[in-house]
Amino acid sequence: MVKLIILYYLNIKSTHGYEIQKFIQATGLDVWAKIKSGSIYYALSKMEKNGEVELYKEETHGSKVRKIYKITEKGKLELKNTIKQELDKPLMPIGTDKFIIPITFNRLDKEDATKIINKHIKNLEETLDYWEYWKNIKINESTLDVERISFEMTVSGIKDSIRWHKAVIDEYDEYIKYSQSQEVMIKNIDFGEVEEQNNIDKKLNQERIEELREIILNNPQKSKEALEELMNLMSHNK
């Protein structure tokens, strides 16, 4: 999944691993797909060797040197293939990975995606028939609860997976619009810079909080205004 996200991001604009990392964290993709920051740089290195991305330039940012990567034509083809591969995976037990696929739909033809999804739904329906057949045979009054619940969870999970894939087809056009708007956001926001600015703001706020505390303790005439400002800063500094 980390490879898909990197190729998706670099297909929008050339950037460094740190910005991709901060985008993943800011959008919650690290929670859904369980992506660790170290895996981003490892994947970039591996993808560079494979010719899917290439080093565009290096930028000095304070004491750091950041490698700016860009996607290659091979990488663009790999992006489309990877989306198709991920789309064809079962929703269970790796559902959390697949949940984020719709945000990439404007990079895949609707006809291709629909064909893959319909094929997958057909396979799920055949799997559902299989499990319901065995459930009817094995579940009776003497069946232990563990076995009964196991069948119920399996059947329910397959039904939910079918519902999810059908909803993806129904809402595909809406996800294309969402994908397009997200690309505009990515083009115009450097998530790495946003994080650094937030850190700077927090540091400045903390310094001001200390100043206000001194005023409250040592300058009674200005303590009321200082207290109001202090409460406001502390509520935004959480």
C-alpha positions as CSV (number, residue, x, y, z in Angstrom):
1,M,0.0,0.0,0.0
2,V,2.9,2.4,0.7
3,K,4.1,2.0,-2.9
4,L,0.6,3.0,-4.2
5,I,0.4,6.1,-2.1
6,I,4.0,7.2,-3.0
7,L,3.3,6.7,-6.8
8,Y,-0.1,8.4,-6.5
9,Y,1.5,11.5,-4.7
10,L,4.5,11.8,-7.1
11,N,2.2,11.5,-10.1
12,I,0.6,14.8,-8.8
13,K,3.9,16.6,-8.1
14,S,7.5,16.0,-7.4
15,T,8.5,16.1,-3.8
16,H,10.4,14.5,-0.9
17,G,9.7,11.7,1.4
18,Y,9.0,13.9,4.4
19,E,6.1,15.7,2.7
20,I,4.6,12.4,1.7
21,Q,5.0,11.2,5.3
22,K,3.2,14.3,6.7
23,F,0.4,14.0,4.1
24,I,-0.1,10.3,5.2
25,Q,-0.2,11.4,8.9
26,A,-2.4,14.5,8.3
27,T,-5.0,12.5,6.3
28,G,-5.0,9.5,8.7
29,L,-3.8,7.1,6.1
30,D,-1.2,5.8,8.5
31,V,-4.0,4.6,10.8
32,W,-5.9,2.9,8.0
33,A,-3.0,1.3,6.1
34,K,-0.6,1.0,9.1
35,I,2.2,2.8,7.3
36,K,5.4,3.5,9.2
37,S,7.5,6.6,8.3
38,G,10.6,4.4,7.7
39,S,8.8,2.4,5.1
40,I,8.4,5.5,2.9
41,Y,12.1,6.1,2.5
42,Y,12.8,2.3,2.0
43,A,10.1,2.2,-0.7
44,L,11.4,5.3,-2.4
45,S,14.9,3.8,-2.5
46,K,13.6,0.5,-3.9
47,M,11.4,2.3,-6.4
48,E,14.3,4.4,-7.6
49,K,16.3,1.2,-8.3
50,N,13.3,-0.2,-10.2
51,G,13.1,2.9,-12.3
52,E,9.6,3.8,-11.1
53,V,10.9,7.1,-9.6
54,E,14.0,9.1,-10.1
55,L,15.9,11.8,-8.2
56,Y,14.9,15.2,-9.6
57,K,17.0,17.5,-7.5
58,E,18.3,18.0,-3.9
59,E,17.2,21.0,-1.8
60,T,18.9,22.3,1.3
61,H,16.4,23.0,4.1
62,G,18.2,24.4,7.1
63,S,20.7,21.8,8.1
64,K,18.8,19.1,6.1
65,V,19.2,18.0,2.5
66,R,16.0,16.7,1.0
67,K,15.9,14.5,-2.0
68,I,13.1,15.5,-4.4
69,Y,11.8,12.6,-6.4
70,K,9.6,12.5,-9.6
71,I,7.7,9.7,-11.1
72,T,8.9,8.1,-14.4
73,E,6.8,6.8,-17.2
74,K,7.4,3.3,-15.8
75,G,6.1,4.6,-12.5
76,K,2.9,5.9,-14.0
77,L,2.2,2.6,-15.6
78,E,3.0,0.8,-12.3
79,L,0.6,3.2,-10.5
80,K,-2.3,2.1,-12.7
81,N,-1.3,-1.6,-12.4
82,T,-1.0,-1.3,-8.6
83,I,-4.4,0.3,-8.3
84,K,-5.9,-2.6,-10.3
85,Q,-4.1,-5.1,-8.2
86,E,-5.2,-3.6,-4.9
87,L,-8.8,-3.2,-6.2
88,D,-8.9,-6.9,-7.0
89,K,-7.8,-8.0,-3.5
90,P,-10.4,-9.3,-1.0
91,L,-11.8,-6.7,1.4
92,M,-11.3,-9.2,4.3
93,P,-9.1,-9.6,6.1
94,I,-7.2,-6.6,4.7
95,G,-10.2,-4.3,4.5
96,T,-8.4,-1.3,6.0
97,D,-5.9,-1.2,3.1
98,K,-8.6,-1.3,0.5
99,F,-10.8,1.4,2.1
100,I,-8.4,4.1,0.9
101,I,-8.4,3.0,-2.8
102,P,-11.3,5.2,-3.9
103,I,-9.3,8.4,-3.4
104,T,-7.1,7.3,-6.4
105,F,-10.0,6.7,-8.8
106,N,-9.4,9.6,-11.0
107,R,-6.2,7.8,-12.1
108,L,-8.1,4.8,-13.3
109,D,-10.7,4.5,-16.1
110,K,-14.2,3.9,-14.7
111,E,-14.8,1.1,-17.2
112,D,-11.7,-0.7,-16.1
113,A,-12.5,-0.3,-12.4
114,T,-16.1,-1.4,-12.9
115,K,-15.0,-4.5,-14.7
116,I,-12.6,-5.5,-11.9
117,I,-15.2,-4.8,-9.2
118,N,-18.0,-6.7,-10.9
119,K,-15.7,-9.7,-11.4
120,H,-14.8,-9.4,-7.7
121,I,-18.4,-9.2,-6.7
122,K,-19.2,-12.3,-8.7
123,N,-16.4,-14.2,-6.9
124,L,-17.7,-13.0,-3.5
125,E,-21.2,-14.1,-4.3
126,E,-19.9,-17.6,-5.3
127,T,-18.0,-17.6,-2.0
128,L,-21.1,-16.6,-0.1
129,D,-23.1,-19.4,-1.7
130,Y,-20.3,-21.9,-0.6
131,W,-20.3,-20.7,3.0
132,E,-24.1,-20.5,3.3
133,Y,-24.3,-24.1,1.9
134,W,-22.0,-25.4,4.6
135,K,-23.6,-23.3,7.3
136,N,-27.0,-24.9,6.6
137,I,-25.4,-28.4,6.7
138,K,-23.2,-27.9,9.9
139,I,-25.3,-25.6,12.1
140,N,-28.0,-27.3,14.1
141,E,-29.3,-27.4,17.6
142,S,-26.3,-29.3,19.0
143,T,-23.7,-26.9,17.3
144,L,-21.4,-25.1,19.8
145,D,-21.7,-21.3,19.9
146,V,-18.1,-20.8,18.7
147,E,-18.7,-22.7,15.5
148,R,-22.1,-21.0,15.0
149,I,-20.6,-17.5,15.5
150,S,-17.7,-18.3,13.2
151,F,-20.0,-19.1,10.4
152,E,-22.2,-16.1,11.1
153,M,-19.2,-13.7,11.1
154,T,-17.8,-15.2,7.9
155,V,-21.1,-14.9,6.1
156,S,-21.8,-11.4,7.4
157,G,-18.3,-10.3,6.4
158,I,-18.8,-11.5,2.8
159,K,-22.2,-9.8,2.6
160,D,-20.7,-6.5,3.9
161,S,-17.9,-6.8,1.4
162,I,-20.4,-7.3,-1.5
163,R,-22.3,-4.2,-0.3
164,W,-19.1,-2.2,-0.1
165,H,-18.0,-3.0,-3.6
166,K,-21.5,-2.3,-5.0
167,A,-21.5,1.1,-3.2
168,V,-18.1,1.9,-4.8
169,I,-19.6,1.4,-8.3
170,D,-22.7,3.5,-7.4
171,E,-20.5,6.3,-6.0
172,Y,-17.6,6.1,-8.4
173,D,-18.2,9.5,-10.1
174,E,-18.4,11.2,-6.7
175,Y,-15.0,9.7,-5.7
176,I,-13.5,10.9,-9.0
177,K,-14.6,14.4,-7.9
178,Y,-13.1,13.9,-4.5
179,S,-9.9,12.6,-6.0
180,Q,-9.6,15.7,-8.2
181,S,-10.2,18.1,-5.3
182,Q,-7.6,16.2,-3.2
183,E,-5.0,16.6,-5.9
184,V,-5.6,20.3,-6.0
185,M,-5.0,20.4,-2.2
186,I,-1.8,18.4,-2.6
187,K,-0.5,20.6,-5.3
188,N,-1.1,23.7,-3.2
189,I,-0.1,22.5,0.3
190,D,3.4,21.4,1.4
191,F,2.4,19.2,4.4
192,G,6.0,19.2,5.6
193,E,6.0,23.0,5.8
194,V,2.6,22.9,7.5
195,E,4.0,20.6,10.2
196,E,7.1,22.7,10.7
197,Q,5.1,25.9,11.0
198,N,2.8,24.3,13.5
199,N,5.8,23.4,15.6
200,I,7.1,27.0,15.4
201,D,3.7,28.4,16.4
202,K,3.5,26.1,19.4
203,K,7.0,27.2,20.5
204,L,6.1,30.8,20.2
205,N,2.8,30.2,22.1
206,Q,4.7,28.5,24.9
207,E,7.1,31.4,25.3
208,R,4.1,33.8,25.4
209,I,2.4,31.6,28.0
210,E,5.4,31.9,30.3
211,E,5.4,35.7,29.8
212,L,1.7,35.9,30.7
213,R,2.2,33.8,33.8
214,E,4.9,36.2,35.0
215,I,2.6,39.2,34.4
216,I,-0.2,37.5,36.4
217,L,2.1,36.8,39.3
218,N,3.9,40.1,39.4
219,N,1.7,42.8,37.8
220,P,-1.8,42.9,39.3
221,Q,-2.9,45.9,37.2
222,K,-2.5,43.8,34.0
223,S,-3.4,40.4,35.4
224,K,-7.0,40.4,34.1
225,E,-6.0,40.9,30.5
226,A,-3.1,38.6,30.8
227,L,-5.3,35.9,32.3
228,E,-7.8,36.1,29.4
229,E,-5.0,35.9,26.8
230,L,-3.4,33.0,28.7
231,M,-6.6,31.0,28.8
232,N,-7.1,31.6,25.0
233,L,-3.5,30.5,24.2
234,M,-3.7,27.4,26.3
235,S,-7.0,26.3,24.7
236,H,-5.3,26.5,21.3
237,N,-2.0,25.0,22.4
238,K,-3.5,21.6,23.3
